[in-house]
Amino acid sequence: MFVWTKLTASRSADSWEERFAEFSDITLVVTSSPGSKTIKLEGYCEDPKLLKAIQKQFGGTVAKLKIENWAAHSSQTPPPVKVRDAFVICALKTAAEIKQARAKFPGREIIAVPADMAFGTGHHATTATVLRLLVDAARERNAAGHKWTMADLGCGSGILAIAAEKLGAARIWGCDYDPAAVKISQENAIRNETPRTRFTRVDVLKWEPKQTWDIVAANIFHDVLEAAFPQLLRSVAPGGILMLSGILKSQAKDCLAAGKRAGLVVEKVITKGKWVTAVGRVKNESRT
């Protein structure tokens, strides 16, 4: 694994996220601190040639990175994120830190996700929006006395699947194309005491769902979503919902149109800054 690093003005954060959305092989991490006018950009990739090309175009540095040192590259600890009245997402690692957070935020579940390379600490607009939607959907099903299941496609850090177990899901599964993300998700499941949550390495473009889930969350790149809509829709149980995120506003029209052609009925679209999240159901005839 290799990392490209660059310091730049904080006002340009959105433009960097939009620019790197076109590089599906690079995971971009943007680190900022309150009051600072500078942000740290880190692009992670297994192909050093690709990062060298980024360096040639935008400057910065490229270095080889050992997996066990990813966490050390997150120089700033992000602040806690509150999700409805249900969760507080904290960048914590140890049991002692989690215990302190529980005392500080009584009445809320703590989800501890260290700021590692894997995408999904709850701070990004896409992850935060899906977390809120997940809380609302879970409470609706719990209030009706329904058992429900959840799949987290493109799990990153595993945060969505972990949240689903804490919200009462009966069966939870997450997957990612990146084996490192799967490993980190498994570690986070142990850290957060969610033993029923399982993660495996899956390429959704080649995936053939053998089961269905009541809630399916796919927080992945728009081009992958567009290509994988047939598989995604087949993974949603009758009466279930599909949550889509990781879509830039400039990409949303084409992406959601591809979903509609595959049989998705879009019920809600939420825009946060440059990012779009959508919730939909599957047309009955598209299952046959």
C-alpha positions, -999 to +999 in steps of 0.1 A: +000+000+000+012+035-009+001+070+003+001+104-015+001+133+010-004+170+004-013+200+026-037+226+011-062+253+019-093+241+039-116+260+016-108+236-013-119+204+005-150+199-016-132+204-048-106+177-039-133+152-029-150+158-062-118+155-081-108+123-065-142+107-070-131+100-105-102+079-092-120+047-080-086+030-071-076+058-047-091+062-012-090+099-003-088+109+034-092+146+043-081+156+078-089+190+093-089+206+127-112+233+141-101+268+132-073+257+109-070+271+074-051+240+062-062+205+056-042+173+050-050+152+020-040+115+020-046+093-010-042+056-005-036+031-034-019-001-041-005+012-074+024+036-068+024+047-105-011+061-102+000+081-071+031+093-089+009+106-116-012+124-090+020+138-075+032+150-109-001+169-115-008+182-080+025+181-060+028+165-026+047+133-017+044+096-022+055+070+003+051+033+009+028+026+038+026-005+060-009-015+069-002-015+106+009+021+104-023+035+088-037+048+121-005+067+128-011+087+096-043+102+110-026+131+129-058+148+141-085+131+162-119+140+148-145+152+173-174+130+183-205+129+160-240+126+174-265+106+153-301+114+163-305+106+200-291+071+194-254+071+188-222+090+194-194+081+169-160+085+185-125+079+171-115+056+200-095+024+203-093+011+238-119-003+262-110+024+287-116+052+262-150+037+253-159+035+290-151+072+294-172+081+264-202+061+277-200+081+310-197+114+290-227+106+267-252+087+289-283+074+271-265+070+238-247+040+223-210+046+216-196+034+183-158+035+184-142+038+150-105+048+150-096+072+122-079+046+101-076+045+063-109+028+057-137+051+047-165+056+072-158+073+105-192+090+105-178+124+098-183+124+060-217+136+048-225+103+031-219+081+061-236+105+085-267+107+063-270+069+060-266+065+097-295+089+104-316+070+078-307+037+093-317+049+128-351+060+115-357+028+095-347+006+124-370+024+148-399+021+125-395-016+122-388-021+159-419-002+168-440-024+145-425-055+161-408-066+129-376-086+129-353-071+102-320-077+085-293-055+071-265-056+045-237-031+043-222-031+008-188-013+006-185-015+044-153+005+047-149+007+085-180-015+092-198+014+109-232+009+093-233-028+100-222-022+136-249+004+140-275-020+126-267-047+152-269-021+180-302-010+166-316-045+169-311-061+134-316-099+135-290-107+108-262-084+097-236-088+070-211-064+054-187-067+025-160-047+008-137-052-023-107-041-002-094-069+021-079-043+044-113-027+049-128-061+057-100-066+083-106-032+099-144-038+099-139-071+117-116-054+143-142-027+148-170-052+153-149-068+181-141-033+196-178-024+196-191-057+210-212-066+180-203-103+176-232-112+152-219-088+125-200-106+098-178-092+070-164-108+039-145-097+008-168-094-022-167-076-055-203-064-059-198-062-097-193-100-097-216-107-068-247-130-070-268-125-039-279-158-023-299-140+004-320-109+007-321-082+034-347-057+046-323-028+046-294-027+021-270+002+023-246+008-006-222+036+001-198+032-028-187+050-060-214+061-085-199+041-114-200+009-093-236+016-082-246+021-118-230-012-130-242-032-100-279-021-097-292-055-109-274-073-081-283-046-056-320-048-063-320-086-061-305-083-026-334-063-012-362-084+004-398-077-006-409-046+012-373-037+020-354-005+011-321+003-006-300+032+007-276+046-018-248+070-010-213+081-021-228+100-050-216+135-060-244+159-068-230+162-104-233+124-108-267+119-091-290+124-121-273+098-142-267+074-113-304+074-101-316+072-137-296+039-140-312+027-108-347+035-121-340+016-154-331-014-133-363-012-113-356+011-084-384+034-072-367+064-056-386+077-026-363+102-010-332+122-021-311+140+004-283+165-006-256+175+019-231+198+003-216+181-028-230+147-018-263+129-025-280+101-007-311+083-019-336+058-006-357+036-027-377+004-031-378-023-057-406-026-083-423-060-079-419-068-116-381-063-114-377-093-091-389-118-117 
